[in-house]
Amino acid sequence: MFIAILTYKKPLSEVDRYLAARREYLAEHYAAGDFIASGPQTPRIGGVIMIKADDCTVVDAIIAQDPFNVNGIADYQIVEFTPTMFCDHVLSEILK
């Protein structure tokens, strides 16, 4: 399991120009089962994506397609973790 922490390096006006493409990208990866949760940070300085993937090579390939990455909108910090505790009715389905 991975967490991608995005930090915007462009003004919000430029971030907003790529939101439609970004939402399409997110929808594709939710449909493929790659993404578990995502959303903006508060305050809106970036975003977070929880990613289900077997290894960092897969995550790197997914992030390479992100319109925010392609267009130089955000920097990414990728954190790999192993869930050891979770809400049974939510994550147990995800981790199958």
C-alpha positions, 0 to 999 in steps of 0.5 A: 500500500502506498500514499502519494503526497502531492505538494503544488509548485504552481499557483492554484489558478494553474492547478485549476486549469488541469482539474478536468484532466486530473479527474479523468485520470483519477476516475480511470485509476479508481475503475482499475482498482488502483486508487482507494481514496484521494483528495486535497490537503487542507489548506489546499497546498497539494493532495493525497492519494492512497494507492493499492499496488504491489511495488513502487515500479507500479506506483511510479508508472501510475504517477507518470501519467498524472496530469499534475506530474506531466505538466509540472504542477506538483511534486510527489512524496511516495510513502510505502506502508504495510497496514497492520490495523484497519477498519474491518468492513472497509480495508479488509475488502480493499486488501483482498 
